[in-house]
Amino acid sequence: MTSGSTPPLTFAVPKGRILDEALPVMARAGVVPHSSFHDKADRSLAFASEDGAMRIIRVRAFDVATFVAFGAAQAGIVGSDVIEEFAYSELYAPVDLAIGHCRLSVAEPAEGSEYRPGVASHLRVATKYPNITKRWFERQGVQAECVKLNGAMELAPSLGLSGRIVDLVSTGKTLAQNGLVEKDAIMQVSARLIVNRVALKTDPRVSALVDAFRQAVSGQVEA
């Protein structure tokens, strides 16, 4: 697909929970990483695709959005939570891949917290999503002071760091094991194909990639 001086497309995928579900969808769309991608001992971050037409980079989910927004990657896969948190104008998310389903929720200690609707006007919240969190609590009439954590969110209330947390929830088992209960669902989350808007307009390979993923998802739903 690439020849001469035309560089390969760069496709960003997230480390972690979404990747295992994304790989079969990618394969149906013709994006198949080289076998070295699956070698757990290989610490590389960039891999060729099987057909050599793409460079596939494996980075943190939040970094997928940044690489694509700034044009370092032309396309990628990331959760809708990340898209909403950063709200990059350069990103376009044309395809819901119908995988990676979970929700972004507010949770508090099972015995309750200092926050009560209509009573408290300020709350400290531990989260990886300060922008989404602030906007959501503003709509509830509450000023949220966000403490940015990248992990171990469930420890924050028990250690007095925050009254509540905002984090991704799937089954709720991790919350329960740490003495927390889910209170409000802020948004439903699924994985999306994202593309750089400029690349979509200027590189026909990107629009072809979008069509391939649409067909891959359509076939999955019909099956």
CYANA upper distance limits for C-alpha pairs under 8 A (distance plus 0.5 A):
  1 MET  CA     52 GLY  CA      8.50
  1 MET  CA     53 ALA  CA      6.05
  2 THR  CA      6 THR  CA      6.43
  2 THR  CA      7 PRO  CA      7.41
  2 THR  CA      8 PRO  CA      6.80
  2 THR  CA     52 GLY  CA      8.38
  2 THR  CA     53 ALA  CA      6.15
  3 SER  CA      7 PRO  CA      8.50
  8 PRO  CA     52 GLY  CA      8.09
  8 PRO  CA     53 ALA  CA      5.78
  8 PRO  CA     54 MET  CA      5.21
  8 PRO  CA     55 ARG  CA      6.65
  9 LEU  CA     53 ALA  CA      7.30
  9 LEU  CA     54 MET  CA      5.25
  9 LEU  CA     55 ARG  CA      6.57
  9 LEU  CA     73 ALA  CA      7.76
  9 LEU  CA     74 GLN  CA      6.87
 10 THR  CA     54 MET  CA      6.22
 10 THR  CA     55 ARG  CA      5.18
 10 THR  CA     56 ILE  CA      6.29
 10 THR  CA     57 ILE  CA      7.62
 10 THR  CA     72 ALA  CA      7.94
 10 THR  CA     73 ALA  CA      5.15
 10 THR  CA     74 GLN  CA      6.15
 10 THR  CA     75 ALA  CA      7.26
 11 PHE  CA     54 MET  CA      7.38
 11 PHE  CA     55 ARG  CA      6.66
 11 PHE  CA     56 ILE  CA      5.29
 11 PHE  CA     57 ILE  CA      6.70
 11 PHE  CA     73 ALA  CA      6.24
 11 PHE  CA     74 GLN  CA      6.78
 11 PHE  CA     75 ALA  CA      5.49
 11 PHE  CA     76 GLY  CA      5.49
 12 ALA  CA     56 ILE  CA      6.31
 12 ALA  CA     57 ILE  CA      5.33
 12 ALA  CA     58 ARG  CA      6.50
 12 ALA  CA     59 VAL  CA      7.58
 12 ALA  CA     64 VAL  CA      6.12
 12 ALA  CA     67 PHE  CA      8.03
 12 ALA  CA     68 VAL  CA      8.03
 12 ALA  CA     73 ALA  CA      6.88
 12 ALA  CA     75 ALA  CA      6.85
 12 ALA  CA     76 GLY  CA      4.77
 12 ALA  CA     77 ILE  CA      6.97
 13 VAL  CA     19 LEU  CA      7.43
 13 VAL  CA     56 ILE  CA      7.72
 13 VAL  CA     57 ILE  CA      6.71
 13 VAL  CA     58 ARG  CA      5.55
 13 VAL  CA     59 VAL  CA      6.92
 13 VAL  CA     61 ALA  CA      7.98
 13 VAL  CA     64 VAL  CA      6.98
 13 VAL  CA     76 GLY  CA      6.11
 13 VAL  CA     77 ILE  CA      5.82
 13 VAL  CA     78 VAL  CA      7.58
 14 PRO  CA     18 ILE  CA      7.39
 14 PRO  CA     19 LEU  CA      6.58
 14 PRO  CA     58 ARG  CA      6.23
 14 PRO  CA     59 VAL  CA      5.78
 14 PRO  CA     60 ARG  CA      5.78
 14 PRO  CA     61 ALA  CA      5.11
 14 PRO  CA     64 VAL  CA      6.94
 14 PRO  CA     77 ILE  CA      7.34
 14 PRO  CA     78 VAL  CA      6.98
 15 LYS  CA     19 LEU  CA      6.64
 15 LYS  CA     58 ARG  CA      6.62
 15 LYS  CA     59 VAL  CA      6.26
 15 LYS  CA     60 ARG  CA      5.99
 15 LYS  CA     61 ALA  CA      7.07
 16 GLY  CA     20 ASP  CA      8.37
 17 ARG  CA     21 GLU  CA      8.19
 17 ARG  CA    100 GLY  CA      7.93
 18 ILE  CA     22 ALA  CA      6.55
 18 ILE  CA     78 VAL  CA      8.33
 18 ILE  CA     79 GLY  CA      8.38
 18 ILE  CA     99 ILE  CA      8.02
 18 ILE  CA    100 GLY  CA      5.88
 18 ILE  CA    191 ALA  CA      7.71
 19 LEU  CA     23 LEU  CA      6.67
 20 ASP  CA     24 PRO  CA      8.33
 21 GLU  CA     25 VAL  CA      7.92
 21 GLU  CA     99 ILE  CA      6.92
 21 GLU  CA    100 GLY  CA      7.41
 22 ALA  CA     26 MET  CA      6.57
 22 ALA  CA     77 ILE  CA      8.37
 22 ALA  CA     99 ILE  CA      7.72
 23 LEU  CA     27 ALA  CA      6.63
 23 LEU  CA     32 VAL  CA      8.22
 24 PRO  CA     28 ARG  CA      6.86
 25 VAL  CA     29 ALA  CA      6.86
 25 VAL  CA     97 LEU  CA      8.20
 25 VAL  CA    213 PHE  CA      8.02
 25 VAL  CA    216 ALA  CA      6.78
 25 VAL  CA    217 VAL  CA      7.51
 26 MET  CA     30 GLY  CA      6.74
 26 MET  CA     31 VAL  CA      5.42
 26 MET  CA     32 VAL  CA      7.00
 26 MET  CA    213 PHE  CA      7.92
 26 MET  CA    216 ALA  CA      8.45
 27 ALA  CA     31 VAL  CA      5.66
 27 ALA  CA     32 VAL  CA      5.68
 28 ARG  CA    213 PHE  CA      8.20
 28 ARG  CA    216 ALA  CA      5.84
 29 ALA  CA    209 LEU  CA      7.97
 29 ALA  CA    212 ALA  CA      5.40
 29 ALA  CA    213 PHE  CA      5.60
 29 ALA  CA    215 GLN  CA      7.90
 29 ALA  CA    216 ALA  CA      5.93
 30 GLY  CA    212 ALA  CA      7.96
 31 VAL  CA     49 SER  CA      7.19
 31 VAL  CA     50 GLU  CA      8.40
 31 VAL  CA     54 MET  CA      8.37
 32 VAL  CA     49 SER  CA      5.96
 32 VAL  CA     50 GLU  CA      6.04
 32 VAL  CA     51 ASP  CA      8.24
 33 PRO  CA     37 PHE  CA      6.53
 33 PRO  CA     47 PHE  CA      7.30
 33 PRO  CA     48 ALA  CA      6.77
 33 PRO  CA     49 SER  CA      4.71
 33 PRO  CA     50 GLU  CA      5.87
 33 PRO  CA     56 ILE  CA      7.33
 34 HIS  CA     47 PHE  CA      7.10
 34 HIS  CA     48 ALA  CA      6.24
 34 HIS  CA     49 SER  CA      5.53
 34 HIS  CA     50 GLU  CA      5.03
 35 SER  CA     39 ASP  CA      7.77
 35 SER  CA     50 GLU  CA      8.07
 36 SER  CA     42 ASP  CA      7.61
 36 SER  CA     47 PHE  CA      8.02
 37 PHE  CA     42 ASP  CA      8.00
 37 PHE  CA     47 PHE  CA      6.86
 45 LEU  CA     57 ILE  CA      6.02
 45 LEU  CA     58 ARG  CA      5.77
 45 LEU  CA     59 VAL  CA      7.43
 46 ALA  CA     55 ARG  CA      7.05
 46 ALA  CA     56 ILE  CA      6.12
 46 ALA  CA     57 ILE  CA      4.82
 46 ALA  CA     58 ARG  CA      6.94
 47 PHE  CA     55 ARG  CA      6.15
 47 PHE  CA     56 ILE  CA      5.61
 47 PHE  CA     57 ILE  CA      6.79
 48 ALA  CA     52 GLY  CA      6.19
 48 ALA  CA     53 ALA  CA      8.16
 48 ALA  CA     54 MET  CA      6.43
 48 ALA  CA     55 ARG  CA      5.15
 48 ALA  CA     56 ILE  CA      6.46
 49 SER  CA     53 ALA  CA      6.83
 49 SER  CA     54 MET  CA      5.71
 49 SER  CA     55 ARG  CA      6.53
 49 SER  CA     56 ILE  CA      6.98
 59 VAL  CA     63 ASP  CA      6.71
 59 VAL  CA     64 VAL  CA      6.84
 60 ARG  CA     64 VAL  CA      6.94
 61 ALA  CA     65 ALA  CA      7.62
 61 ALA  CA     78 VAL  CA      6.59
 61 ALA  CA     79 GLY  CA      8.13
 61 ALA  CA     82 VAL  CA      7.77
 62 PHE  CA     66 THR  CA      7.32
 62 PHE  CA     82 VAL  CA      6.57
 63 ASP  CA     67 PHE  CA      6.55
 64 VAL  CA     68 VAL  CA      6.78
 64 VAL  CA     76 GLY  CA      7.09
 64 VAL  CA     77 ILE  CA      7.76
 64 VAL  CA     78 VAL  CA      7.18
 65 ALA  CA     69 ALA  CA      6.39
 65 ALA  CA     76 GLY  CA      8.30
 65 ALA  CA     78 VAL  CA      7.60
 65 ALA  CA     82 VAL  CA      7.67
 65 ALA  CA     83 ILE  CA      7.42
 65 ALA  CA     86 PHE  CA      8.35
 65 ALA  CA     91 LEU  CA      8.17
 65 ALA  CA    194 ILE  CA      8.41
 66 THR  CA     70 PHE  CA      6.61
 67 PHE  CA     71 GLY  CA      6.70
 67 PHE  CA     72 ALA  CA      5.52
 67 PHE  CA     73 ALA  CA      5.84
 68 VAL  CA     72 ALA  CA      6.44
 68 VAL  CA     73 ALA  CA      5.14
 68 VAL  CA     74 GLN  CA      6.06
 68 VAL  CA     75 ALA  CA      6.37
 68 VAL  CA     76 GLY  CA      7.37
 68 VAL  CA     91 LEU  CA      7.54
 68 VAL  CA    194 ILE  CA      8.05
 68 VAL  CA    195 VAL  CA      6.93
 68 VAL  CA    196 ASN  CA      6.03
 69 ALA  CA     73 ALA  CA      8.45
 69 ALA  CA     88 TYR  CA      6.90
 69 ALA  CA     89 SER  CA      8.27
 69 ALA  CA     90 GLU  CA      5.57
 69 ALA  CA     91 LEU  CA      5.83
 69 ALA  CA    195 VAL  CA      8.37
 69 ALA  CA    196 ASN  CA      6.22
 70 PHE  CA     90 GLU  CA      7.87
 70 PHE  CA    196 ASN  CA      8.16
 71 GLY  CA    196 ASN  CA      6.68
 71 GLY  CA    199 ALA  CA      7.99
 73 ALA  CA    196 ASN  CA      8.18
 74 GLN  CA    195 VAL  CA      6.22
 74 GLN  CA    196 ASN  CA      5.85
 74 GLN  CA    199 ALA  CA      6.54
 74 GLN  CA    200 LEU  CA      8.46
 74 GLN  CA    206 VAL  CA      7.72
 75 ALA  CA    193 LEU  CA      7.74
 75 ALA  CA    194 ILE  CA      6.02
 75 ALA  CA    195 VAL  CA      4.65
 75 ALA  CA    196 ASN  CA      6.73
 75 ALA  CA    206 VAL  CA      7.96
 76 GLY  CA    193 LEU  CA      6.33
 76 GLY  CA    194 ILE  CA      5.81
 76 GLY  CA    195 VAL  CA      6.97
 77 ILE  CA    191 ALA  CA      7.12
 77 ILE  CA    192 ARG  CA      6.14
 77 ILE  CA    193 LEU  CA      5.22
 77 ILE  CA    194 ILE  CA      6.42
 78 VAL  CA     82 VAL  CA      7.29
 78 VAL  CA     83 ILE  CA      7.99
 78 VAL  CA    191 ALA  CA      5.86
 78 VAL  CA    192 ARG  CA      6.10
 78 VAL  CA    193 LEU  CA      7.27
 78 VAL  CA    194 ILE  CA      7.69
 79 GLY  CA     83 ILE  CA      7.28
 79 GLY  CA    100 GLY  CA      7.81
 79 GLY  CA    189 VAL  CA      6.97
 79 GLY  CA    190 SER  CA      5.99
 79 GLY  CA    191 ALA  CA      4.62
 79 GLY  CA    192 ARG  CA      6.39
 80 SER  CA     84 GLU  CA      6.60
 80 SER  CA    189 VAL  CA      5.97
 80 SER  CA    190 SER  CA      6.22
 80 SER  CA    191 ALA  CA      6.46
 80 SER  CA    192 ARG  CA      6.82
 81 ASP  CA     85 GLU  CA      6.62
 81 ASP  CA    104 LEU  CA      7.81
 81 ASP  CA    187 MET  CA      8.40
 81 ASP  CA    189 VAL  CA      6.48
 81 ASP  CA    190 SER  CA      8.41
 82 VAL  CA     86 PHE  CA      6.81
 83 ILE  CA     87 ALA  CA      6.14
 83 ILE  CA     88 TYR  CA      7.92
 84 GLU  CA    132 ILE  CA      7.53
 85 GLU  CA    129 TYR  CA      6.66
 85 GLU  CA    130 PRO  CA      8.20
 85 GLU  CA    131 ASN  CA      6.23
 85 GLU  CA    132 ILE  CA      6.05
 86 PHE  CA    131 ASN  CA      8.23
 87 ALA  CA     91 LEU  CA      8.28
 90 GLU  CA    196 ASN  CA      6.39
 90 GLU  CA    197 ARG  CA      6.03
 90 GLU  CA    198 VAL  CA      8.04
 91 LEU  CA    194 ILE  CA      6.96
 91 LEU  CA    195 VAL  CA      6.45
 91 LEU  CA    196 ASN  CA      5.72
 91 LEU  CA    197 ARG  CA      6.46
 92 TYR  CA    194 ILE  CA      6.03
 92 TYR  CA    195 VAL  CA      5.88
 92 TYR  CA    196 ASN  CA      6.83
 92 TYR  CA    197 ARG  CA      6.49
 93 ALA  CA    192 ARG  CA      6.69
 93 ALA  CA    193 LEU  CA      6.15
 93 ALA  CA    194 ILE  CA      4.81
 93 ALA  CA    195 VAL  CA      6.93
 94 PRO  CA    192 ARG  CA      8.08
 94 PRO  CA    193 LEU  CA      6.95
 94 PRO  CA    194 ILE  CA      7.13
 94 PRO  CA    195 VAL  CA      8.33
 94 PRO  CA    210 VAL  CA      7.76
 95 VAL  CA    192 ARG  CA      6.17
 95 VAL  CA    193 LEU  CA      5.74
 95 VAL  CA    194 ILE  CA      8.01
 95 VAL  CA    210 VAL  CA      7.90
 95 VAL  CA    213 PHE  CA      7.68
 95 VAL  CA    214 ARG  CA      6.80
 96 ASP  CA    190 SER  CA      7.58
 96 ASP  CA    191 ALA  CA      6.84
 96 ASP  CA    192 ARG  CA      5.10
 96 ASP  CA    193 LEU  CA      7.07
 97 LEU  CA    190 SER  CA      7.80
 97 LEU  CA    191 ALA  CA      6.14
 97 LEU  CA    192 ARG  CA      5.81
 97 LEU  CA    193 LEU  CA      7.24
 97 LEU  CA    213 PHE  CA      8.43
 97 LEU  CA    217 VAL  CA      6.51
 98 ALA  CA    190 SER  CA      6.72
 98 ALA  CA    191 ALA  CA      7.09
 98 ALA  CA    192 ARG  CA      8.34
 98 ALA  CA    217 VAL  CA      7.90
 99 ILE  CA    190 SER  CA      6.27
 99 ILE  CA    191 ALA  CA      6.10
100 GLY  CA    189 VAL  CA      7.85
100 GLY  CA    190 SER  CA      5.51
100 GLY  CA    191 ALA  CA      5.86
101 HIS  CA    170 SER  CA      8.09
101 HIS  CA    188 GLN  CA      7.99
101 HIS  CA    189 VAL  CA      6.05
101 HIS  CA    190 SER  CA      5.09
101 HIS  CA    191 ALA  CA      7.76
102 CYS  CA    168 LEU  CA      7.16
102 CYS  CA    169 VAL  CA      6.34
102 CYS  CA    170 SER  CA      5.31
102 CYS  CA    188 GLN  CA      6.72
102 CYS  CA    189 VAL  CA      5.71
102 CYS  CA    190 SER  CA      7.18
103 ARG  CA    168 LEU  CA      6.04
103 ARG  CA    169 VAL  CA      5.84
103 ARG  CA    170 SER  CA      7.03
103 ARG  CA    185 ALA  CA      7.06
103 ARG  CA    186 ILE  CA      7.87
103 ARG  CA    187 MET  CA      6.22
103 ARG  CA    188 GLN  CA      4.88
103 ARG  CA    189 VAL  CA      5.58
104 LEU  CA    166 VAL  CA      7.30
104 LEU  CA    167 ASP  CA      5.97
104 LEU  CA    168 LEU  CA      4.91
104 LEU  CA    169 VAL  CA      6.58
104 LEU  CA    185 ALA  CA      6.48
104 LEU  CA    186 ILE  CA      6.00
104 LEU  CA    187 MET  CA      5.86
104 LEU  CA    188 GLN  CA      6.92
104 LEU  CA    189 VAL  CA      7.39
105 SER  CA    166 VAL  CA      5.95
105 SER  CA    167 ASP  CA      6.18
105 SER  CA    168 LEU  CA      6.69
105 SER  CA    169 VAL  CA      6.97
105 SER  CA    182 GLU  CA      7.16
105 SER  CA    183 LYS  CA      7.75
105 SER  CA    184 ASP  CA      6.07
105 SER  CA    185 ALA  CA      4.73
105 SER  CA    186 ILE  CA      5.73
105 SER  CA    187 MET  CA      7.66
106 VAL  CA    164 ARG  CA      7.36
106 VAL  CA    165 ILE  CA      6.25
106 VAL  CA    166 VAL  CA      5.02
106 VAL  CA    167 ASP  CA      7.30
106 VAL  CA    182 GLU  CA      6.50
106 VAL  CA    183 LYS  CA      6.08
106 VAL  CA    184 ASP  CA      5.64
106 VAL  CA    185 ALA  CA      6.84
106 VAL  CA    186 ILE  CA      7.60
107 ALA  CA    164 ARG  CA      6.22
107 ALA  CA    165 ILE  CA      5.88
107 ALA  CA    166 VAL  CA      6.83
107 ALA  CA    167 ASP  CA      8.39
107 ALA  CA    175 LEU  CA      8.31
107 ALA  CA    180 LEU  CA      6.73
107 ALA  CA    181 VAL  CA      5.86
107 ALA  CA    182 GLU  CA      4.77
107 ALA  CA    183 LYS  CA      5.75
107 ALA  CA    184 ASP  CA      7.66
108 GLU  CA    112 GLY  CA      6.89
108 GLU  CA    113 SER  CA      6.97
108 GLU  CA    157 PRO  CA      7.84
108 GLU  CA    163 GLY  CA      7.16
108 GLU  CA    164 ARG  CA      5.18
108 GLU  CA    165 ILE  CA      7.01
108 GLU  CA    180 LEU  CA      5.81
108 GLU  CA    181 VAL  CA      6.14
108 GLU  CA    182 GLU  CA      7.21
108 GLU  CA    183 LYS  CA      7.47
109 PRO  CA    113 SER  CA      6.87
109 PRO  CA    157 PRO  CA      7.28
109 PRO  CA    158 SER  CA      8.22
109 PRO  CA    163 GLY  CA      8.37
109 PRO  CA    164 ARG  CA      7.92
109 PRO  CA    179 GLY  CA      6.29
109 PRO  CA    180 LEU  CA      4.79
109 PRO  CA    181 VAL  CA      6.66
110 ALA  CA    179 GLY  CA      6.18
110 ALA  CA    180 LEU  CA      5.41
110 ALA  CA    181 VAL  CA      5.80
113 SER  CA    163 GLY  CA      6.36
113 SER  CA    164 ARG  CA      7.98
114 GLU  CA    120 ALA  CA      8.11
114 GLU  CA    163 GLY  CA      7.17
115 TYR  CA    119 VAL  CA      7.79
115 TYR  CA    120 ALA  CA      5.98
115 TYR  CA    122 HIS  CA      8.49
115 TYR  CA    123 LEU  CA      7.18
115 TYR  CA    163 GLY  CA      7.87
116 ARG  CA    120 ALA  CA      6.23
117 PRO  CA    140 GLN  CA      8.48
120 ALA  CA    142 VAL  CA      7.73
121 SER  CA    141 GLY  CA      7.35
121 SER  CA    142 VAL  CA      5.17
121 SER  CA    143 GLN  CA      6.44
122 HIS  CA    142 VAL  CA      6.04
122 HIS  CA    143 GLN  CA      5.18
122 HIS  CA    144 ALA  CA      6.34
122 HIS  CA    145 GLU  CA      7.85
123 LEU  CA    142 VAL  CA      7.58
123 LEU  CA    143 GLN  CA      6.84
123 LEU  CA    144 ALA  CA      5.47
123 LEU  CA    145 GLU  CA      6.55
123 LEU  CA    162 SER  CA      8.39
123 LEU  CA    163 GLY  CA      7.27
123 LEU  CA    164 ARG  CA      8.35
124 ARG  CA    144 ALA  CA      6.22
124 ARG  CA    145 GLU  CA      5.11
124 ARG  CA    146 CYS  CA      6.37
124 ARG  CA    147 VAL  CA      7.59
124 ARG  CA    161 LEU  CA      8.40
124 ARG  CA    162 SER  CA      5.51
124 ARG  CA    163 GLY  CA      6.27
124 ARG  CA    164 ARG  CA      7.34
125 VAL  CA    144 ALA  CA      6.97
125 VAL  CA    145 GLU  CA      6.57
125 VAL  CA    146 CYS  CA      5.41
125 VAL  CA    147 VAL  CA      6.47
125 VAL  CA    162 SER  CA      5.72
125 VAL  CA    163 GLY  CA      6.61
125 VAL  CA    164 ARG  CA      5.46
125 VAL  CA    165 ILE  CA      5.65
125 VAL  CA    166 VAL  CA      7.47
126 ALA  CA    146 CYS  CA      6.27
126 ALA  CA    147 VAL  CA      5.11
126 ALA  CA    148 LYS  CA      6.50
126 ALA  CA    149 LEU  CA      6.85
126 ALA  CA    153 MET  CA      6.97
126 ALA  CA    156 ALA  CA      7.05
126 ALA  CA    161 LEU  CA      7.98
126 ALA  CA    162 SER  CA      6.34
126 ALA  CA    164 ARG  CA      7.00
126 ALA  CA    165 ILE  CA      5.21
126 ALA  CA    166 VAL  CA      7.00
127 THR  CA    133 THR  CA      8.19
127 THR  CA    146 CYS  CA      7.18
127 THR  CA    147 VAL  CA      6.74
127 THR  CA    148 LYS  CA      5.87
127 THR  CA    149 LEU  CA      6.06
127 THR  CA    150 ASN  CA      7.98
127 THR  CA    153 MET  CA      7.18
127 THR  CA    165 ILE  CA      6.22
127 THR  CA    166 VAL  CA      5.55
127 THR  CA    167 ASP  CA      6.69
128 LYS  CA    148 LYS  CA      6.02
128 LYS  CA    149 LEU  CA      5.83
128 LYS  CA    150 ASN  CA      5.96
128 LYS  CA    151 GLY  CA      8.18
128 LYS  CA    166 VAL  CA      8.04
128 LYS  CA    167 ASP  CA      7.55
129 TYR  CA    133 THR  CA      6.50
129 TYR  CA    148 LYS  CA      8.03
129 TYR  CA    166 VAL  CA      7.78
129 TYR  CA    167 ASP  CA      8.18
130 PRO  CA    134 LYS  CA      6.47
130 PRO  CA    146 CYS  CA      6.16
130 PRO  CA    147 VAL  CA      8.15
130 PRO  CA    148 LYS  CA      7.27
131 ASN  CA    135 ARG  CA      6.79
132 ILE  CA    136 TRP  CA      6.63
133 THR  CA    137 PHE  CA      6.71
133 THR  CA    144 ALA  CA      7.87
133 THR  CA    146 CYS  CA      8.06
133 THR  CA    166 VAL  CA      7.46
134 LYS  CA    138 GLU  CA      6.50
134 LYS  CA    143 GLN  CA      7.73
134 LYS  CA    144 ALA  CA      6.05
134 LYS  CA    145 GLU  CA      8.16
134 LYS  CA    146 CYS  CA      7.84
135 ARG  CA    139 ARG  CA      6.96
136 TRP  CA    140 GLN  CA      7.26
136 TRP  CA    186 ILE  CA      7.66
137 PHE  CA    141 GLY  CA      6.86
137 PHE  CA    142 VAL  CA      5.63
137 PHE  CA    143 GLN  CA      6.93
137 PHE  CA    144 ALA  CA      6.67
138 GLU  CA    142 VAL  CA      5.73
138 GLU  CA    143 GLN  CA      6.50
138 GLU  CA    144 ALA  CA      7.95
147 VAL  CA    162 SER  CA      8.18
149 LEU  CA    153 MET  CA      7.06
152 ALA  CA    156 ALA  CA      8.12
153 MET  CA    165 ILE  CA      7.12
153 MET  CA    167 ASP  CA      7.87
154 GLU  CA    158 SER  CA      8.45
154 GLU  CA    165 ILE  CA      7.69
154 GLU  CA    175 LEU  CA      7.23
154 GLU  CA    178 ASN  CA      6.76
154 GLU  CA    180 LEU  CA      7.98
155 LEU  CA    159 LEU  CA      6.73
155 LEU  CA    178 ASN  CA      7.85
156 ALA  CA    160 GLY  CA      6.72
156 ALA  CA    161 LEU  CA      5.36
156 ALA  CA    162 SER  CA      6.06
156 ALA  CA    163 GLY  CA      8.31
156 ALA  CA    164 ARG  CA      8.34
156 ALA  CA    165 ILE  CA      7.95
157 PRO  CA    161 LEU  CA      6.27
157 PRO  CA    162 SER  CA      5.47
157 PRO  CA    163 GLY  CA      5.85
157 PRO  CA    164 ARG  CA      6.74
157 PRO  CA    165 ILE  CA      8.07
172 GLY  CA    176 ALA  CA      6.85
172 GLY  CA    181 VAL  CA      8.32
172 GLY  CA    182 GLU  CA      7.87
173 LYS  CA    177 GLN  CA      6.70
174 THR  CA    178 ASN  CA      6.91
175 LEU  CA    179 GLY  CA      6.84
175 LEU  CA    180 LEU  CA      5.31
175 LEU  CA    181 VAL  CA      6.63
175 LEU  CA    182 GLU  CA      8.01
176 ALA  CA    180 LEU  CA      5.79
176 ALA  CA    181 VAL  CA      6.81
193 LEU  CA    210 VAL  CA      8.32
193 LEU  CA    213 PHE  CA      8.30
195 VAL  CA    199 ALA  CA      7.90
195 VAL  CA    200 LEU  CA      7.27
195 VAL  CA    206 VAL  CA      8.08
196 ASN  CA    200 LEU  CA      6.67
197 ARG  CA    201 LYS  CA      6.94
198 VAL  CA    202 THR  CA      6.66
199 ALA  CA    203 ASP  CA      5.87
199 ALA  CA    206 VAL  CA      7.15
200 LEU  CA    204 PRO  CA      7.51
200 LEU  CA    206 VAL  CA      5.81
200 LEU  CA    207 SER  CA      6.21
201 LYS  CA    207 SER  CA      8.42
203 ASP  CA    207 SER  CA      7.78
204 PRO  CA    208 ALA  CA      6.72
205 ARG  CA    209 LEU  CA      6.60
206 VAL  CA    210 VAL  CA      6.84
207 SER  CA    211 ASP  CA      6.87
208 ALA  CA    212 ALA  CA      6.71
209 LEU  CA    213 PHE  CA      6.80
210 VAL  CA    214 ARG  CA      6.71
211 ASP  CA    215 GLN  CA      6.73
212 ALA  CA    216 ALA  CA      6.63
213 PHE  CA    217 VAL  CA      6.60
214 ARG  CA    218 SER  CA      6.54
215 GLN  CA    219 GLY  CA      6.56
216 ALA  CA    220 GLN  CA      6.79
217 VAL  CA    221 VAL  CA      6.72
218 SER  CA    222 GLU  CA      6.70
219 GLY  CA    223 ALA  CA      6.55
